[in-house]
Amino acid sequence: ELRNWTVFDPKQDRIILDHVNIKLRKGEVVGLSGLMGAGRTELALSVFGNTPKYKLLEGEIYVEGKKVDFKTPRDATKAGLAYVSEDRKHNGLILIQDVKFNTTIANLDKLLEGVVVNENEEIIQVTEYKKSLNIKTPSIKQLVGNLSGGNQQKVQIAKWLFAEPKVLILDEPTRGIDVGAKFEIYTIINRLVAEGYSVLMISSDLPEIINMSDRVLVMREGKLAGILEKDEIGQEQIMRFAV
């Protein structure tokens, strides 16, 4: 839950998020919609502890009813949040490293025995994610940069699932991937919410937002302009709030 989330961007010298209030329930997809510049990605980044870029002026975060406070993405990860970046090639993955490295990098503590990574356990875990997410790669030692866009995206999702989050923020989860891979990503999202994850999905694709969301939050100029429940969600309703 976010309460009165208000964020200032020093680079733009303006408030980019103005008293935003959001609540996610366990086991649901909440779609975050709005026009470009409405503040969707800024919301995700500021929530995920991106304090060097943004300054929090006011607001609180609660996870499972408990107030949390973090200053970095590492703190956010420990609190149970994960952020799948809209720019997987530059911010989500290390393309010159392999599938194994990229899958476990966000939670290496899980594999440590003293100060050494248990590589056998790492291989077992990554192989299981490769299978469960249907990551098409000849080997978990394949460089991520050699995979298709859809499989890169699945590796990015695997990375954050390995961090064992409670809340998964997906920023443009199907951007730049083919139709078949999109369907696989949708299947993964549906499976995750069935398992009890809370998913906040940011998307510019209106059919995607409409078909995948249990509720839709629409942003406009840094403010929450409207909330649509499942039976209210439609393209016209979303655009009415967005503009």
Backbone as CSV, one residue per row, in Angstrom:
resi,resn,N_x,N_y,N_z,CA_x,CA_y,CA_z,C_x,C_y,C_z
1,GLU,0.835,-1.190,0.000,0.000,0.000,0.000,0.876,1.249,0.000
2,LEU,0.498,2.221,-0.816,1.127,3.536,-0.816,0.145,4.554,-0.253
3,ARG,0.651,5.436,0.596,-0.194,6.486,1.156,0.450,7.849,0.889
4,ASN,-0.285,8.692,0.196,0.136,10.083,-0.065,1.544,10.164,-0.657
5,TRP,1.824,9.316,-1.624,3.165,9.211,-2.210,3.438,10.432,-3.094
6,THR,4.337,11.279,-2.634,4.639,12.539,-3.322,6.139,12.621,-3.565
7,VAL,6.512,12.764,-4.846,7.920,12.657,-5.236,8.326,13.851,-6.091
8,PHE,9.527,14.361,-5.799,10.097,15.507,-6.520,11.266,15.033,-7.373
9,ASP,11.320,15.520,-8.599,12.432,15.202,-9.499,13.325,16.441,-9.605
10,PRO,14.502,16.422,-8.979,15.392,17.593,-9.023,15.824,17.965,-10.441
11,LYS,15.973,16.970,-11.306,16.426,17.241,-12.671,15.394,18.068,-13.432
12,GLN,14.101,17.737,-13.235,13.036,18.482,-13.890,12.562,19.662,-13.056
13,ASP,13.002,19.708,-11.792,12.615,20.771,-10.863,11.095,20.871,-10.727
14,ARG,10.462,19.715,-10.520,9.009,19.716,-10.342,8.569,18.447,-9.619
15,ILE,7.374,18.517,-9.048,6.766,17.342,-8.436,6.229,16.444,-9.545
16,ILE,6.658,15.200,-9.554,6.250,14.286,-10.621,5.184,13.292,-10.149
17,LEU,5.043,13.130,-8.838,3.989,12.293,-8.269,3.371,13.050,-7.110
18,ASP,2.062,13.205,-7.146,1.385,14.105,-6.210,0.310,13.363,-5.411
19,HIS,0.656,12.996,-4.169,-0.279,12.364,-3.239,-1.008,11.166,-3.868
20,VAL,-0.212,10.211,-4.325,-0.758,8.993,-4.934,-1.052,7.967,-3.841
21,ASN,-2.246,7.404,-3.857,-2.653,6.363,-2.911,-3.038,5.109,-3.683
22,ILE,-2.356,4.006,-3.378,-2.570,2.743,-4.089,-2.579,1.602,-3.075
23,LYS,-3.471,0.661,-3.282,-3.480,-0.550,-2.458,-3.570,-1.766,-3.369
24,LEU,-2.657,-2.719,-3.169,-2.673,-3.987,-3.893,-3.099,-5.088,-2.938
25,ARG,-3.946,-5.971,-3.445,-4.355,-7.128,-2.649,-3.568,-8.355,-3.093
26,LYS,-3.491,-9.309,-2.203,-2.793,-10.548,-2.518,-3.542,-11.288,-3.624
27,GLY,-2.802,-11.785,-4.616,-3.393,-12.600,-5.659,-4.196,-11.835,-6.679
28,GLU,-3.751,-10.638,-7.048,-4.455,-9.882,-8.089,-3.459,-9.132,-8.961
29,VAL,-3.898,-8.837,-10.184,-3.140,-7.982,-11.095,-3.811,-6.611,-11.100
30,VAL,-3.062,-5.595,-10.727,-3.548,-4.225,-10.819,-2.825,-3.562,-11.980
31,GLY,-3.578,-3.135,-12.981,-2.993,-2.465,-14.130,-2.799,-0.991,-13.854
32,LEU,-1.667,-0.456,-14.264,-1.377,0.969,-14.123,-1.291,1.569,-15.521
33,SER,-2.268,2.404,-15.851,-2.376,2.948,-17.198,-2.234,4.466,-17.167
34,GLY,-2.118,5.046,-18.367,-1.966,6.490,-18.503,-1.130,6.818,-19.719
35,LEU,-1.196,8.067,-20.146,-0.423,8.486,-21.302,1.051,8.628,-20.943
36,MET,1.898,8.711,-21.966,3.321,8.918,-21.733,3.528,10.206,-20.931
37,GLY,4.345,10.118,-19.889,4.599,11.275,-19.037,3.640,11.410,-17.876
38,ALA,2.726,10.433,-17.729,1.745,10.502,-16.641,2.353,10.181,-15.280
39,GLY,3.532,9.503,-15.276,4.207,9.201,-14.021,4.214,7.733,-13.643
40,ARG,3.894,6.849,-14.592,3.801,5.419,-14.270,5.158,4.812,-13.898
41,THR,6.147,4.951,-14.783,7.466,4.386,-14.496,8.118,5.120,-13.335
42,GLU,7.890,6.429,-13.238,8.433,7.197,-12.111,7.903,6.668,-10.780
43,LEU,6.648,6.266,-10.785,6.073,5.672,-9.581,6.807,4.383,-9.221
44,ALA,6.989,3.514,-10.217,7.658,2.239,-9.973,9.078,2.442,-9.459
45,LEU,9.831,3.329,-10.104,11.221,3.540,-9.717,11.337,4.165,-8.327
46,SER,10.470,5.105,-8.029,10.554,5.752,-6.714,10.151,4.786,-5.609
47,VAL,9.168,3.934,-5.862,8.762,2.930,-4.882,9.882,1.922,-4.660
48,PHE,10.634,1.629,-5.717,11.683,0.605,-5.636,13.004,1.163,-5.097
49,GLY,12.943,2.270,-4.403,14.115,2.771,-3.713,15.110,3.518,-4.560
50,ASN,14.632,4.092,-5.662,15.538,4.813,-6.556,15.725,6.251,-6.068
51,THR,16.266,6.385,-4.869,16.378,7.715,-4.271,17.446,8.628,-4.873
52,PRO,18.513,8.113,-5.505,19.458,9.058,-6.114,18.820,9.914,-7.209
53,LYS,17.789,9.371,-7.856,17.159,10.089,-8.956,15.992,10.943,-8.491
54,TYR,15.242,10.466,-7.510,14.036,11.155,-7.056,14.103,11.429,-5.555
55,LYS,13.392,12.457,-5.138,13.350,12.814,-3.718,11.923,12.660,-3.206
56,LEU,11.757,11.808,-2.204,10.442,11.608,-1.599,10.136,12.773,-0.666
57,LEU,9.066,13.492,-0.968,8.663,14.623,-0.136,7.702,14.204,0.965
58,GLU,6.860,13.236,0.629,5.845,12.796,1.580,5.357,11.429,1.148
59,GLY,4.964,10.607,2.118,4.374,9.327,1.764,4.924,8.166,2.559
60,GLU,4.139,7.082,2.601,4.502,5.887,3.344,4.201,4.651,2.511
61,ILE,4.990,3.585,2.755,4.767,2.288,2.117,4.487,1.259,3.203
62,TYR,3.491,0.417,2.945,3.167,-0.677,3.848,3.191,-1.979,3.057
63,VAL,3.821,-3.007,3.616,3.827,-4.339,3.029,3.211,-5.289,4.046
64,GLU,2.128,-5.927,3.662,1.368,-6.812,4.550,0.994,-6.096,5.850
65,GLY,0.602,-4.837,5.706,0.141,-4.067,6.848,1.226,-3.452,7.705
66,LYS,2.491,-3.745,7.397,3.610,-3.242,8.188,4.311,-2.114,7.427
67,LYS,4.504,-0.989,8.110,5.188,0.131,7.469,6.654,-0.222,7.241
68,VAL,7.126,0.039,6.022,8.519,-0.230,5.676,9.158,1.052,5.161
69,ASP,10.463,1.092,5.250,11.191,2.278,4.802,12.502,1.818,4.187
70,PHE,12.733,2.178,2.941,13.986,1.786,2.323,14.501,2.881,1.400
71,LYS,15.823,2.908,1.255,16.479,3.967,0.493,17.082,3.473,-0.818
72,THR,17.182,2.156,-0.967,17.840,1.592,-2.153,17.024,0.414,-2.693
73,PRO,17.254,0.025,-3.950,16.603,-1.175,-4.480,16.903,-2.431,-3.657
74,ARG,18.086,-2.518,-3.098,18.421,-3.679,-2.253,17.495,-3.740,-1.036
75,ASP,17.252,-2.576,-0.418,16.328,-2.521,0.718,14.921,-2.921,0.284
76,ALA,14.506,-2.433,-0.894,13.173,-2.758,-1.405,13.032,-4.252,-1.653
77,THR,14.074,-4.858,-2.199,14.058,-6.296,-2.455,13.909,-7.076,-1.154
78,LYS,14.649,-6.671,-0.130,14.555,-7.342,1.169,13.170,-7.182,1.785
79,ALA,12.487,-6.068,1.463,11.146,-5.818,2.003,10.068,-6.577,1.234
80,GLY,10.452,-7.231,0.126,9.489,-8.055,-0.602,9.003,-7.469,-1.911
81,LEU,9.701,-6.448,-2.442,9.321,-5.856,-3.726,10.302,-6.285,-4.808
82,ALA,9.806,-6.373,-6.035,10.655,-6.662,-7.186,10.183,-5.806,-8.349
83,TYR,11.138,-5.365,-9.167,10.809,-4.487,-10.293,11.408,-5.033,-11.578
84,VAL,10.552,-5.471,-12.503,10.978,-5.927,-13.825,10.978,-4.720,-14.745
85,SER,12.166,-4.260,-15.107,12.330,-3.005,-15.836,11.745,-3.057,-17.246
86,GLU,11.275,-1.901,-17.709,10.794,-1.796,-19.091,11.954,-1.883,-20.085
87,ASP,13.169,-1.606,-19.640,14.343,-1.633,-20.512,15.247,-2.784,-20.084
88,ARG,14.892,-3.991,-20.519,15.610,-5.175,-20.046,17.064,-5.186,-20.500
89,LYS,17.356,-4.619,-21.682,18.710,-4.692,-22.226,19.697,-3.807,-21.462
90,HIS,19.229,-2.697,-20.925,20.131,-1.775,-20.250,19.994,-1.794,-18.725
91,ASN,18.773,-2.001,-18.222,18.560,-1.921,-16.777,18.142,-3.232,-16.124
92,GLY,17.678,-4.196,-16.935,17.154,-5.418,-16.342,18.116,-6.586,-16.341
93,LEU,18.988,-6.659,-17.345,19.863,-7.809,-17.512,21.288,-7.366,-17.824
94,ILE,22.220,-8.274,-17.578,23.620,-8.055,-17.982,23.861,-8.974,-19.174
95,LEU,23.807,-8.407,-20.357,23.756,-9.203,-21.585,25.031,-9.999,-21.844
96,ILE,26.154,-9.550,-21.304,27.410,-10.268,-21.533,27.622,-11.385,-20.512
97,GLN,26.633,-11.591,-19.629,26.691,-12.705,-18.685,25.655,-13.761,-19.075
98,ASP,25.794,-14.938,-18.492,24.929,-16.045,-18.902,23.603,-16.062,-18.143
99,VAL,22.753,-17.013,-18.537,21.429,-17.157,-17.934,21.542,-17.429,-16.442
100,LYS,22.473,-18.282,-16.056,22.657,-18.632,-14.650,22.995,-17.406,-13.816
101,PHE,23.948,-16.635,-14.263,24.366,-15.431,-13.533,23.210,-14.456,-13.390
102,ASN,22.499,-14.202,-14.483,21.406,-13.224,-14.472,20.236,-13.675,-13.599
103,THR,20.008,-14.963,-13.492,18.882,-15.469,-12.706,19.112,-15.312,-11.210
104,THR,20.335,-15.475,-10.761,20.587,-15.514,-9.309,21.168,-14.220,-8.739
105,ILE,21.497,-13.262,-9.581,22.248,-12.090,-9.135,21.495,-11.242,-8.104
106,ALA,20.163,-11.251,-8.138,19.393,-10.398,-7.227,19.265,-10.984,-5.828
107,ASN,19.690,-12.253,-5.646,19.523,-12.880,-4.329,20.603,-13.930,-4.089
108,LEU,21.854,-13.545,-4.266,22.952,-14.496,-4.084,23.047,-15.000,-2.649
109,ASP,22.553,-14.204,-1.697,22.597,-14.628,-0.291,21.912,-15.980,-0.100
110,LYS,20.922,-16.250,-0.923,20.170,-17.504,-0.833,21.053,-18.717,-1.113
111,LEU,22.160,-18.504,-1.834,23.022,-19.604,-2.259,24.338,-19.675,-1.491
112,LEU,24.535,-18.740,-0.572,25.821,-18.679,0.116,25.969,-19.770,1.170
113,GLU,27.140,-20.359,1.190,27.563,-21.226,2.287,28.821,-20.588,2.859
114,GLY,28.642,-19.842,3.921,29.721,-18.990,4.418,29.861,-17.807,3.485
115,VAL,31.003,-17.719,2.801,31.209,-16.633,1.837,31.308,-17.173,0.410
116,VAL,30.954,-18.442,0.232,31.086,-19.088,-1.076,29.709,-19.466,-1.604
117,VAL,29.494,-19.201,-2.890,28.246,-19.594,-3.541,28.256,-21.097,-3.814
118,ASN,27.175,-21.766,-3.403,27.014,-23.189,-3.682,26.601,-23.339,-5.149
119,GLU,27.560,-23.604,-6.005,27.293,-23.615,-7.448,26.387,-24.769,-7.860
120,ASN,26.499,-25.909,-7.171,25.621,-27.029,-7.509,24.159,-26.671,-7.250
121,GLU,23.889,-26.041,-6.120,22.526,-25.617,-5.802,22.067,-24.534,-6.777
122,GLU,22.995,-23.644,-7.167,22.664,-22.601,-8.144,22.211,-23.222,-9.467
123,ILE,22.923,-24.234,-9.933,22.575,-24.904,-11.194,21.191,-25.563,-11.079
124,ILE,20.925,-26.208,-9.946,19.627,-26.859,-9.730,18.502,-25.835,-9.768
125,GLN,18.684,-24.717,-9.065,17.654,-23.684,-8.988,17.397,-23.060,-10.360
126,VAL,18.457,-22.698,-11.060,18.311,-22.034,-12.357,17.693,-22.978,-13.382
127,THR,18.081,-24.234,-13.343,17.505,-25.227,-14.251,16.004,-25.351,-14.015
128,GLU,15.586,-25.259,-12.760,14.159,-25.340,-12.437,13.407,-24.131,-12.995
129,TYR,13.991,-22.931,-12.885,13.354,-21.741,-13.465,13.320,-21.824,-14.990
130,LYS,14.382,-22.333,-15.574,14.411,-22.526,-17.035,13.246,-23.401,-17.470
131,LYS,12.982,-24.447,-16.701,11.901,-25.375,-17.025,10.529,-24.758,-16.756
132,SER,10.350,-24.169,-15.579,9.022,-23.687,-15.184,8.573,-22.474,-15.995
133,LEU,9.525,-21.636,-16.439,9.188,-20.460,-17.241,9.363,-20.714,-18.739
134,ASN,9.769,-21.938,-19.087,9.965,-22.323,-20.490,10.934,-21.364,-21.195
135,ILE,12.075,-21.139,-20.553,13.112,-20.293,-21.151,13.839,-21.120,-22.215
136,LYS,13.729,-20.710,-23.446,14.313,-21.471,-24.551,15.775,-21.053,-24.729
137,THR,16.659,-21.894,-24.258,18.093,-21.656,-24.353,18.787,-23.015,-24.395
138,PRO,19.842,-23.155,-25.183,20.526,-24.453,-25.243,21.180,-24.837,-23.919
139,SER,21.470,-23.844,-23.095,22.149,-24.102,-21.836,21.951,-22.913,-20.898
140,ILE,21.992,-23.155,-19.594,21.913,-22.036,-18.641,23.213,-21.233,-18.645
141,LYS,24.207,-21.714,-19.380,25.459,-20.967,-19.524,25.509,-20.179,-20.833
142,GLN,24.375,-20.142,-21.531,24.266,-19.321,-22.733,24.234,-17.842,-22.342
143,LEU,24.931,-16.991,-23.095,24.892,-15.558,-22.832,23.482,-15.032,-23.079
144,VAL,22.972,-14.219,-22.157,21.612,-13.696,-22.273,21.455,-12.846,-23.534
145,GLY,22.521,-12.162,-23.933,22.469,-11.333,-25.134,22.190,-12.121,-26.400
146,ASN,22.388,-13.444,-26.366,22.139,-14.285,-27.534,20.709,-14.818,-27.597
147,LEU,19.902,-14.543,-26.554,18.529,-15.042,-26.524,17.587,-14.085,-27.240
148,SER,16.408,-14.590,-27.604,15.371,-13.741,-28.183,14.829,-12.799,-27.113
149,GLY,14.110,-11.755,-27.557,13.560,-10.784,-26.617,12.634,-11.419,-25.596
150,GLY,11.780,-12.352,-26.055,10.856,-13.004,-25.136,11.557,-13.830,-24.087
151,ASN,12.615,-14.535,-24.484,13.366,-15.345,-23.523,14.215,-14.482,-22.591
152,GLN,14.712,-13.365,-23.091,15.383,-12.411,-22.199,14.417,-11.920,-21.119
153,GLN,13.182,-11.634,-21.528,12.202,-11.152,-20.569,11.884,-12.221,-19.517
154,LYS,11.830,-13.464,-19.944,11.568,-14.540,-18.985,12.735,-14.711,-18.010
155,VAL,13.947,-14.488,-18.487,15.103,-14.530,-17.582,15.005,-13.395,-16.558
156,GLN,14.574,-12.213,-17.015,14.437,-11.095,-16.090,13.375,-11.394,-15.022
157,ILE,12.276,-12.016,-15.429,11.247,-12.411,-14.467,11.798,-13.462,-13.504
158,ALA,12.551,-14.428,-14.038,13.154,-15.466,-13.190,14.068,-14.841,-12.143
159,LYS,14.825,-13.830,-12.551,15.737,-13.160,-11.616,14.993,-12.633,-10.401
160,TRP,13.852,-11.995,-10.649,13.121,-11.393,-9.534,12.303,-12.413,-8.770
161,LEU,11.853,-13.483,-9.406,11.179,-14.542,-8.663,12.158,-15.237,-7.726
162,PHE,13.399,-15.345,-8.153,14.427,-15.951,-7.303,14.657,-15.117,-6.038
163,ALA,14.345,-13.835,-6.114,14.481,-12.959,-4.940,13.322,-13.112,-3.959
164,GLU,12.353,-13.951,-4.298,11.220,-14.300,-3.422,10.408,-13.080,-2.989
165,PRO,9.865,-12.326,-3.954,9.103,-11.129,-3.608,7.670,-11.445,-3.196
166,LYS,7.035,-10.459,-2.568,5.595,-10.513,-2.312,4.852,-9.689,-3.365
167,VAL,5.504,-8.610,-3.815,4.922,-7.702,-4.802,5.844,-7.647,-6.015
168,LEU,5.270,-7.893,-7.185,6.050,-7.882,-8.422,5.550,-6.736,-9.300
169,ILE,6.427,-5.768,-9.560,6.099,-4.643,-10.431,6.618,-4.966,-11.826
170,LEU,5.707,-5.067,-12.785,6.076,-5.383,-14.162,5.888,-4.130,-15.013
171,ASP,6.980,-3.586,-15.521,6.930,-2.359,-16.322,7.032,-2.736,-17.793
172,GLU,5.939,-2.573,-18.532,5.863,-2.939,-19.953,6.392,-4.364,-20.169
173,PRO,5.733,-5.368,-19.566,6.289,-6.729,-19.563,6.358,-7.408,-20.915
174,THR,5.590,-6.937,-21.910,5.622,-7.608,-23.226,6.118,-6.688,-24.335
175,ARG,6.776,-5.593,-23.977,7.289,-4.686,-25.006,8.391,-5.367,-25.823
176,GLY,8.268,-5.299,-27.143,9.329,-5.771,-28.020,9.470,-7.273,-28.115
177,ILE,8.385,-8.019,-27.810,8.462,-9.470,-27.963,7.315,-9.943,-28.865
178,ASP,7.464,-11.139,-29.434,6.476,-11.600,-30.408,5.211,-12.121,-29.728
179,VAL,4.207,-12.418,-30.539,2.892,-12.797,-30.024,2.957,-14.065,-29.177
180,GLY,3.727,-15.054,-29.628,3.843,-16.300,-28.872,4.447,-16.086,-27.499
181,ALA,5.496,-15.260,-27.453,6.143,-14.963,-26.172,5.224,-14.156,-25.265
182,LYS,4.415,-13.258,-25.871,3.444,-12.507,-25.072,2.488,-13.443,-24.353
183,PHE,1.966,-14.426,-25.086,1.039,-15.375,-24.480,1.696,-16.112,-23.322
184,GLU,2.967,-16.483,-23.487,3.681,-17.179,-22.416,3.851,-16.273,-21.185
185,ILE,4.147,-14.997,-21.408,4.278,-14.054,-20.289,2.945,-13.911,-19.567
186,TYR,1.854,-13.815,-20.316,0.526,-13.716,-19.694,0.232,-14.959,-18.853
187,THR,0.602,-16.123,-19.369,0.389,-17.369,-18.633,1.182,-17.365,-17.328
188,ILE,2.410,-16.872,-17.385,3.243,-16.788,-16.188,2.610,-15.844,-15.164
189,ILE,2.134,-14.691,-15.619,1.509,-13.725,-14.711,0.284,-14.339,-14.036
190,ASN,-0.556,-15.005,-14.806,-1.751,-15.635,-14.236,-1.384,-16.701,-13.214
191,ARG,-0.325,-17.435,-13.489,0.112,-18.462,-12.540,0.634,-17.834,-11.250
192,LEU,1.342,-16.736,-11.374,1.894,-16.064,-10.204,0.794,-15.543,-9.283
193,VAL,-0.229,-14.918,-9.859,-1.304,-14.403,-9.003,-2.085,-15.559,-8.375
194,ALA,-2.198,-16.671,-9.085,-2.851,-17.847,-8.505,-2.059,-18.381,-7.315
195,GLU,-0.752,-18.149,-7.333,0.107,-18.577,-6.229,0.143,-17.560,-5.092
196,GLY,-0.522,-16.398,-5.289,-0.628,-15.429,-4.209,0.236,-14.190,-4.333
197,TYR,0.949,-14.046,-5.439,1.714,-12.822,-5.651,0.769,-11.648,-5.894
198,SER,1.227,-10.458,-5.539,0.538,-9.228,-5.938,1.316,-8.637,-7.101
199,VAL,0.621,-8.328,-8.199,1.291,-7.835,-9.401,0.761,-6.453,-9.754
200,LEU,1.681,-5.495,-9.884,1.360,-4.174,-10.424,1.929,-4.137,-11.832
201,MET,1.065,-4.063,-12.832,1.494,-4.143,-14.230,1.314,-2.799,-14.921
202,ILE,2.422,-2.214,-15.333,2.411,-0.965,-16.090,2.442,-1.322,-17.567
203,SER,1.515,-0.765,-18.339,1.504,-1.092,-19.766,0.867,0.032,-20.569
204,SER,1.439,0.273,-21.761,0.858,1.215,-22.718,-0.096,0.512,-23.678
205,ASP,-0.148,-0.816,-23.581,-0.989,-1.627,-24.455,-2.363,-1.767,-23.801
206,LEU,-3.355,-1.019,-24.288,-4.670,-1.018,-23.647,-5.333,-2.398,-23.634
207,PRO,-5.324,-3.155,-24.750,-5.903,-4.501,-24.675,-5.240,-5.368,-23.600
208,GLU,-3.936,-5.210,-23.435,-3.220,-5.962,-22.411,-3.709,-5.571,-21.014
209,ILE,-3.812,-4.281,-20.764,-4.306,-3.787,-19.474,-5.729,-4.279,-19.219
210,ILE,-6.578,-4.174,-20.237,-7.991,-4.541,-20.084,-8.151,-6.037,-19.808
211,ASN,-7.425,-6.864,-20.526,-7.603,-8.309,-20.423,-6.918,-8.932,-19.215
212,MET,-5.846,-8.303,-18.721,-5.061,-8.923,-17.653,-5.406,-8.413,-16.258
213,SER,-6.045,-7.264,-16.151,-6.169,-6.595,-14.854,-7.444,-6.949,-14.107
214,ASP,-7.313,-7.092,-12.795,-8.470,-7.196,-11.912,-9.011,-5.808,-11.570
215,ARG,-8.116,-4.842,-11.516,-8.468,-3.427,-11.359,-7.497,-2.618,-12.195
216,VAL,-7.901,-1.433,-12.595,-7.008,-0.550,-13.350,-6.942,0.809,-12.649
217,LEU,-5.719,1.264,-12.420,-5.473,2.607,-11.902,-4.988,3.461,-13.061
218,VAL,-5.596,4.611,-13.243,-5.231,5.482,-14.368,-4.586,6.738,-13.821
219,MET,-3.378,7.040,-14.347,-2.651,8.222,-13.906,-2.713,9.328,-14.947
220,ARG,-2.690,10.555,-14.471,-2.631,11.714,-15.347,-1.849,12.800,-14.652
221,GLU,-0.758,13.255,-15.280,0.070,14.353,-14.778,0.500,14.134,-13.332
222,GLY,0.933,12.914,-13.039,1.479,12.605,-11.728,0.467,12.337,-10.638
223,LYS,-0.807,12.344,-10.989,-1.851,12.087,-10.000,-2.653,10.854,-10.393
224,LEU,-3.266,10.219,-9.397,-4.155,9.109,-9.670,-5.502,9.679,-10.093
225,ALA,-5.826,9.536,-11.378,-7.020,10.179,-11.941,-8.277,9.341,-11.771
226,GLY,-8.126,8.017,-11.671,-9.306,7.181,-11.546,-8.959,5.734,-11.269
227,ILE,-9.925,5.010,-10.707,-9.790,3.585,-10.418,-10.978,2.865,-11.046
228,LEU,-10.689,1.827,-11.819,-11.735,1.043,-12.479,-11.724,-0.377,-11.951
229,GLU,-12.875,-0.844,-11.469,-13.011,-2.231,-11.051,-13.206,-3.109,-12.285
230,LYS,-13.149,-4.429,-12.094,-13.129,-5.378,-13.203,-14.280,-5.158,-14.187
231,ASP,-15.495,-4.959,-13.668,-16.646,-4.832,-14.564,-16.767,-3.451,-15.190
232,GLU,-15.857,-2.531,-14.816,-15.879,-1.176,-15.375,-14.786,-0.949,-16.407
233,ILE,-13.854,-1.893,-16.508,-12.657,-1.688,-17.321,-12.993,-1.737,-18.816
234,GLY,-12.606,-0.691,-19.522,-12.785,-0.629,-20.970,-11.923,0.487,-21.523
235,GLN,-11.685,0.453,-22.824,-10.797,1.436,-23.442,-11.329,2.856,-23.271
236,GLU,-12.626,3.045,-23.482,-13.201,4.383,-23.367,-13.100,4.914,-21.940
237,GLN,-13.353,4.041,-20.971,-13.294,4.459,-19.570,-11.871,4.851,-19.168
238,ILE,-10.890,4.060,-19.622,-9.491,4.354,-19.307,-9.069,5.689,-19.921
239,MET,-9.408,5.887,-21.187,-8.996,7.120,-21.874,-9.682,8.356,-21.293
240,ARG,-10.886,8.183,-20.797,-11.588,9.323,-20.192,-10.807,9.864,-18.980
241,PHE,-10.286,8.951,-18.176,-9.475,9.376,-17.024,-8.090,9.863,-17.471
242,ALA,-7.522,9.202,-18.490,-6.141,9.503,-18.899,-5.990,10.890,-19.479
243,VAL,-7.036,11.380,-20.137,-6.939,12.702,-20.802,-7.702,13.765,-20.050
